Amino acid sequence: MKRLVVQTDGDSCLVGELPRGCQLCARGTKLVLFVTGLCDSSCFYCPLSQERTGKDVVFADELRVNNSDDVLLEVDAIGGEGAGISGGDPMCALPRTLDYISLLKSKYGSDFHIHLYTSRADTDENILQQLIDAGLDEIRFHPQSSDWSGIEAAIRLGMNVGLEVPAFPDKQKVLIATLQRAEEVRVAFVNINELEASETNFSRLTALGMRLTSMGSASIEGSRETAMEAVDWAAANLVSLTVHFCSARFKDSIQMRNRLERRLERTIRPFEERDETDPLIILGLIRAFHGSTLSIEQLNLILEILMTYFDVPGEMMNLDDKRYRIEIAPWILEEITNDLRSVIDFSSNLEIGIAYEYPSSDRLQTLFEPL
């Protein structure tokens, strides 16, 4: 009897039970812990940015990590209930990966769910046992060849094992063969990801004749249709394997949005407002025009003027010494902008306005309205 295909948020769909790691991702409670950009695979569709690909760097969500405290800071900022360890390939930095798993489990307890992505489907039992001993809850393989010895070893060891595979347009037979083999070896689930373009993989995808579904989307035309055919086949032909199609839209409009909402709730400051519809923070900014920078001395002078001349309370503003700017309550800045310019000697060098920014650690700006 055919199993039920359930339509889920963001045009995704599911046969079976959604993996625990995916459940937490959907709620926005999973930290994305990028442990290294190093990788011994060479996937032509890899979407990693130039900032990360091939570089031995660590990020916790958008936060560049300098020490373990940065990781814990980001977990707390999103009210995290788990972490997805990714790369590159975490196996290329195994000692670091093991340390982070142990750290997170010791800090947040056994219920803190940790899953890991790797392309090494031939990983040996010794390494898998180290991951188990450190506290890993779930491992997701991205097979690069027909050698699934590591996948089979992980299953023998009792790990919760899944596969992560992209849906290439018009490659239904290949995808279906993967699903069939996954059930035969008793993999728990397969996540089929909609193929997406990025600034780093776009030229390689288009060289193979692939194209975007639309100018406003990063998804590749035909990827979704291929995935849906495979999901329907699994519902009709497989008995136990969970198959989950994860759309590009789900990652952007559900997963990411929920995480940003959680971070906004926990990190918004007294002098900031939130946008009525999107998870954006609204604040006033005083900074140099693009291409130039205010000195710390100049920033401190502006801060002193705001406090002494305009009686702005200290909790209603902040000197951001990383971005070289003054942050201030937008409603205050709107009232004092003209007078402020008149009392600052270098006001012609100042850009003053209202900014809309994501609450992520990098504070990506989406809009700036000059005053």
Order of alpha helices (4+ residues) and beta strands (2+ residues): beta-beta-alpha-beta-beta-beta-alpha-beta-alpha-beta-alpha-beta-alpha-beta-alpha-beta-alpha-alpha-beta-alpha-beta-beta-alpha-beta-beta-alpha-beta-beta
